[in-house]
Amino acid sequence: MDLSTTCFGKRLPHPLVVGAGPLGDDLDTVKALEDAGAAMLVLRSLYEEEITGEQMDAFFHVEAHSDAFSEASSFEAESEMPLGPDEYLEHLRRVKRAVGIPVIASLNGCTAGGWISYAKLLEDAGADGLELHLYHAASDMTTSAADVERQALDTLREVKRAVKMPVAVKMVPLLTAFANFAKQLDTAGADALVLFTRFHRADIDIEELEIVRSLPLSDSSELPLRLRGAAILAGRVKASLVITGGIHTGIDVIKATMAGAHVTQMVSALLRHGPDHLRTVRREIEAWMQEHEWTSLNEMRGNMSLERIPDPAAYERANFRMALR
Ligand SMILES: Cc1cc2nc3c(=O)[nH]c(=O)nc-3n(C[C@H](O)[C@H](O)[C@H](O)COP(=O)(O)O)c2cc1C
C-alpha cells in the first residue's frame, strides 16, 4: 500500500507529521516520535518579539505539557520561559543531530523587520524548511484586510529571497476572501499552505475580572473547517496543502486526503496519547484503504475537492442554503 506523499519538495513515506508545538522541545520525545514513524517534525514557533527583544504578551504563551501523554485536555496559558533566539538555534541543531527525519523551524511574526533575517540563521542551523506563522491581531480599525495581506505577502517574499529552503505559510481561517489570499501566497512562492491556525480560547473570569486564556486540545470536530479550505484550494495552487487542526484518527487523514491535503499534522492527538499514536493512525489508514480497495493515497488525493465541481461558488452557495433550510 502506497501512503507516500510530497510536501516541501520532499518525498515522505506517509502524510503523518508532528505539528508545531511542545512535542519538539524534548530530545527523547523527538526520538520517540521518529521511532513511532513521524514523517517530519515542526518545532514550536520562535516569535518576532523574542527576536527583537520586545515584551512578549502572555497572550501567546502556552505552558509546556506538564502532564503530557496523560489524558490532558487543555493547556494553561501560564508564563513559560520561551526559547530565546540563540537557544532556539542551538535546540534546532541538537534536534537535527538526534533524528534523520526532516525538521521544520517555525517563525511567528507580522511586521516587516529585522526578525526576518532569522530565517537565514535557521536555514544555516540545519532547518529543512520553515513554517511562517504570520498572525496579525488586526484589531486596529485603521488597518484594512488589504493592508494585513500586503504585509504578509511582503514578509513571505522577503523570507523567500533570503533562504533556499522551502517556506510554508500557516494561514488563519475565516478570511473575507480566503481563496484569493491563498492564491496570492502561492504566487508569491509559498511552498506549502498550512490550514489553519488554531486560536487559543480567551474567557472572562467575572469574579476576578480577569481574562483567562487556555489552549484546549482539539478533537476531530475542528476538521471540517480545514477540509473545506483544502477542498477549495486543491488542484488550484502549486503549493502543497497541509491540514493542521482536528487530525486524530486514520479516518481524519483519509478525509483530509480526499479534500486535497498532502500532509496532515498532529499535535493534540499526540499530546493526549503519546508518540505511539502515530502507529495507531497509520494502521487505521491502512485498514480503511484495504477494506475499500484503495492502493495509494495519491489516487485518492483531492477526489472530494471543489476542483471536481464545474461551478464551485454556486455549489457552495447551494450547500449553504440547503444546510440552513
Ligand atoms: C500546546 C500547544 C502549543 C502550540 N505551539 C504552537 C507554536 O509554537 N506555533 C504554531 O504555529 N502552532 C502552535 N500550536 C498549534 C499547533 O501547531 C496546531 O496547529 C494546532 O494545535 C491544531 O492541531 P491539533 O488539532 O493537532 O492540535 C500549538 C498547539 C498546542 C496544543
PDBQT file of the ligand as one rigid body, heavy atoms in Angstrom, charges set to zero:
ROOT
HETATM    1  C1  LIG A 401       0.469  23.324  23.460  1.00  0.00    +0.000 C 
HETATM    2  C2  LIG A 401       0.462  23.810  22.034  1.00  0.00    +0.000 A 
HETATM    3  C3  LIG A 401       1.488  24.641  21.587  1.00  0.00    +0.000 A 
HETATM    4  C4  LIG A 401       1.481  25.114  20.274  1.00  0.00    +0.000 A 
HETATM    5  N1  LIG A 401       2.505  25.900  19.841  1.00  0.00    +0.000 NA
HETATM    6  C5  LIG A 401       2.500  26.328  18.544  1.00  0.00    +0.000 A 
HETATM    7  C6  LIG A 401       3.565  27.111  18.046  1.00  0.00    +0.000 A 
HETATM    8  O1  LIG A 401       4.543  27.421  18.733  1.00  0.00    +0.000 OA
HETATM    9  N2  LIG A 401       3.491  27.534  16.750  1.00  0.00    +0.000 N 
HETATM   10  C7  LIG A 401       2.441  27.211  15.934  1.00  0.00    +0.000 A 
HETATM   11  O2  LIG A 401       2.425  27.610  14.764  1.00  0.00    +0.000 OA
HETATM   12  N3  LIG A 401       1.421  26.444  16.402  1.00  0.00    +0.000 NA
HETATM   13  C8  LIG A 401       1.437  26.008  17.659  1.00  0.00    +0.000 A 
HETATM   14  N4  LIG A 401       0.406  25.230  18.114  1.00  0.00    +0.000 N 
HETATM   15  C9  LIG A 401      -0.697  24.886  17.195  1.00  0.00    +0.000 C 
HETATM   16  C10 LIG A 401      -0.458  23.532  16.560  1.00  0.00    +0.000 C 
HETATM   17  O3  LIG A 401       0.690  23.530  15.724  1.00  0.00    +0.000 OA
HETATM   18  C11 LIG A 401      -1.655  23.092  15.705  1.00  0.00    +0.000 C 
HETATM   19  O4  LIG A 401      -1.783  23.929  14.567  1.00  0.00    +0.000 OA
HETATM   20  C12 LIG A 401      -2.966  23.111  16.460  1.00  0.00    +0.000 C 
HETATM   21  O5  LIG A 401      -2.802  22.606  17.766  1.00  0.00    +0.000 OA
HETATM   22  C13 LIG A 401      -4.012  22.294  15.719  1.00  0.00    +0.000 C 
HETATM   23  O6  LIG A 401      -3.616  20.951  15.570  1.00  0.00    +0.000 OA
HETATM   24  P1  LIG A 401      -4.172  19.771  16.544  1.00  0.00    +0.000 P 
HETATM   25  O7  LIG A 401      -5.646  19.739  16.381  1.00  0.00    +0.000 OA
HETATM   26  O8  LIG A 401      -3.489  18.554  16.009  1.00  0.00    +0.000 OA
HETATM   27  O9  LIG A 401      -3.752  20.130  17.918  1.00  0.00    +0.000 OA
HETATM   28  C14 LIG A 401       0.412  24.747  19.416  1.00  0.00    +0.000 A 
HETATM   29  C15 LIG A 401      -0.593  23.897  19.869  1.00  0.00    +0.000 A 
HETATM   30  C16 LIG A 401      -0.578  23.419  21.172  1.00  0.00    +0.000 A 
HETATM   31  C17 LIG A 401      -1.684  22.494  21.628  1.00  0.00    +0.000 C 
ENDROOT
TORSDOF 0
